[in-house]
Amino acid sequence: MNTLYGTIPPSLGTLSKLTSLSLYLNHFSGSIPLSLANLSLLTKIDLSTNNLTGEISPRFLTSWTKLISLELQENNLTGAIPSEIGLLSNLQKVRLFENQLNGSIPPEMGDLKNLVELGLYKNDLSGTIPVSLCNLTQLTQLFLYKNQLSGSIPKEIGNMINLNVLDMSSNFLSGPIPSTIGNLTNLNLLLLTNNQISGSIPPEIGNLQNIYGFMRTRFLSEKKNFPFTEFMRTRFLSEKKNQFNSKLKLSNIS
């Protein structure tokens, strides 16, 4: 582990042939230098786990068109996620979690058809979940928990058939669980707790035969397999802030 500190030197922007930049797990502070927008050949940038501040400039996103992996998580970045992120059609991984990002999730993120992992949790994102996000049919992990998201879960979520992990917990989501969630037969983890969800639990949820729970934490490294019925009792149904008006028939999902 390095202990580099200070600001990221703007002179890095002169390295025009650079394809990968990893400065993660240091003590860099200040904003991301605009000169990094000159690195048009980047396929990977990882500035995570620093003390970076400021906003994500749209100039980066209009320049880094070859980017496959964008990792800016665990900083103190503020402002909205620029809509220009939808231009990065090669992206497979986006990690912006544990910042102070606000505003809504840009609908343009639905244009990232190659995206496999999207982590936006522990920010201050608000508004509804864009229906366009459900166009991400290659996505395997979607983490939106601990934001300020509201509105209903889009019924189009059933299009995201490759999802293994779906975590929308600790938001202000309301309305029913769409029956189309039963299309997500590859799910291993479903977390909707600590919302304002109401109505009946759709019987289609019994299609999710690959789901297993976590005994202590949501992290994959601490996964402990136990039957889906027990997972439903302990992780899905126990949160009193959801208001279901019918009981799940466990015989349908055993």
Phi, psi and omega in degrees: 000130176272163176229050177288145182219182184090197179266159175288124185294128177302336181297343176300337180290351178272353182276072193294343180263003183293133179248343180217132180228115181235113179234025187290158175059055173228202180234034179293142179231180182081186183272166176284122185299134179298337180298340179292346175294343178286348184274071189285351180263001182301133170250341179216133171224128181227103178245024187288160174057057171229202177237039184289145181233181179088186185257163174275111185287136174302336180299324177299316189283338175275346182259323187275054188288345179266002188296133176254326184227125179238111183233105180235019186290163175058054172228201177235039181290144183235180178085184183272159171283118184297143179296338179298349178300335179293348179280344186273071190293346180270355185300134174245336182223129174230117177236106179237016187288162179055055169233203176234037181291142181230188184080190183265165172286120184296131178303335181297343177298338177291352178273354184274070191294344179264003186292133179250327183225131178226113180241109180238013188289162179055055170232198176239036181290141184228184182084190183268165174282118183298135176301327182299336179298334181284357174283351185277074188284349176269352185294133176251337182224124179230113182243112180237009189290158179057057169233202179238031185290143183228183182083188184265164173283122183299137178296337180291354179301338178295349177282345187272064194288349180264003181298130170259327183228128176226112182233108177242020185291162175057054171231205177235035181292144183224180181081187185276166169280121182294142181297337181294348177297340177292349176284346187273064189287353177267001182297133170255335182218128176230118179233116178235011186294162175060048171233201177236035182291142184221179179091196182271152172279120185294139180298338180298344179295343175292350176284348187273067187284351182263004183283135170230158184257181176239132182286322188239323188213166181277352187284140184298331182292343181247024180297135176227113185290132167207165192302150182302322181299321179290322176301317181298320180294318191269331187245330188261319188264340191285340184286114187287346180285345167272146187236080178277141182254012173213157180268143177287130176276102186296341178295338180284344188232014181270000000 
